[in-house]
Amino acid sequence: MSELNAADRWIYGALAADTALVAVVGARIYVDLAPQTTPPTATPYVVFQYQGGADLMVIGGARVWTNAVYLIRGIDETLTYDGDSKTIADRIDAALHRGSGTNASGVVYAAVRESPFRLTETADGKQFRHLGGLYRIYAKGA
């Protein structure tokens, strides 16, 4: 499972290093879930979640890498997909698409966006827009 740790660290590091993204979301970049606080987590923010994948194995059972799919999106309390929502999605893509790198948990050989993602939800009478994409990450643990 260290492949997922490598992917998580790489995604977080790439997003946190994007100064234009940080200018909009600050330090609000979360893996799996945003914190459930009272009052609720301030928007906008970014959440990334592992969606599934498979290992590439070769003869003898040696694992080459994990081929993982992540949903990576910005979430904002807004009435449109313009403004901060668009900026966040654009910066996520700029930081991750065609990227690679190493960290203490392993290496990410490649990352590509496979499809865009958007969703509108309502909670407590408020509208929240999710905008981002599904990214395929090829990672190997240390």
Secondary structure in CASP SS format (residue, H / E / C, confidence):
PFRMAT SS
TARGET T0000
AUTHOR 0000-0000-0000
METHOD secondary structure of the structure
MODEL  1
M C 1.00
S H 1.00
E H 1.00
L H 1.00
N H 1.00
A H 1.00
A H 1.00
D H 1.00
R H 1.00
W H 1.00
I H 1.00
Y H 1.00
G H 1.00
A H 1.00
L H 1.00
A H 1.00
A C 1.00
D C 1.00
T H 1.00
A H 1.00
L H 1.00
V H 1.00
A H 1.00
V H 1.00
V H 1.00
G C 1.00
A C 1.00
R C 1.00
I E 1.00
Y E 1.00
V E 1.00
D C 1.00
L C 1.00
A C 1.00
P C 1.00
Q C 1.00
T C 1.00
T C 1.00
P C 1.00
P C 1.00
T C 1.00
A C 1.00
T C 1.00
P C 1.00
Y E 1.00
V E 1.00
V E 1.00
F E 1.00
Q E 1.00
Y E 1.00
Q E 1.00
G E 1.00
G E 1.00
A E 1.00
D E 1.00
L E 1.00
M E 1.00
V C 1.00
I C 1.00
G C 1.00
G C 1.00
A C 1.00
R E 1.00
V E 1.00
W E 1.00
T E 1.00
N E 1.00
A E 1.00
V E 1.00
Y E 1.00
L E 1.00
I E 1.00
R E 1.00
G E 1.00
I E 1.00
D E 1.00
E E 1.00
T C 1.00
L C 1.00
T C 1.00
Y C 1.00
D C 1.00
G C 1.00
D H 1.00
S H 1.00
K H 1.00
T H 1.00
I H 1.00
A H 1.00
D H 1.00
R H 1.00
I H 1.00
D H 1.00
A H 1.00
A H 1.00
L H 1.00
H C 1.00
R C 1.00
G E 1.00
S E 1.00
G E 1.00
T E 1.00
N E 1.00
A C 1.00
S C 1.00
G E 1.00
V E 1.00
V E 1.00
Y E 1.00
A E 1.00
A E 1.00
V E 1.00
R E 1.00
E E 1.00
S E 1.00
P E 1.00
F E 1.00
R E 1.00
L E 1.00
T E 1.00
E E 1.00
T E 1.00
A E 1.00
D C 1.00
G C 1.00
K E 1.00
Q E 1.00
F E 1.00
R E 1.00
H E 1.00
L E 1.00
G E 1.00
G E 1.00
L E 1.00
Y E 1.00
R E 1.00
I E 1.00
Y E 1.00
A E 1.00
K E 1.00
G E 1.00
A C 1.00
END
